[in-house]
Amino acid sequence: MGAILKFGAYVRQKREQRELGLREMAKIIGVSPTYLSKVERDEFSPPAEDKVLRIAEVFDIDADELLALAGKVSSDLSEIIREQPRELASFLRTVKGLSAEDVVRLEKQAEKAKGKSKRN
């Protein structure tokens, strides 16, 4: 996603790259232009998950990455973690520090394992 930009600065940069006006962008995501302006200047915290997801959709960027930049985790992931908190916390701590390629390899192994368990 680039250098270490705060959420608001990142959104402003993307909006300007797309040549979207502040009012137009605010209307698209369902907030007031004043609110969006304050978010972009990092005077306000990032908006709620649904608004962040809409921003990701408008900019055609990964929603999970934008949520992370906003300091949030997708509600579906929170639910998954609540279902198996000990195991998933342990798993995440174990994979911390692995390369992106290694994580993708584990993801593919998990998909295969999930497919096998559905057949049994």
Secondary structure, DSSP 8 states (H G I E B T S, - for coil): --SS--HHHHHHHHHHHTT--HHHHHHHHTS-HHHHHHHHTTSS----HHHHHHHHHHHT--HHHHHHHTT---HHHHHHHHHSHHHHHHHHHHHTT--HHHHHHHHHHHHHHHHHHHH-
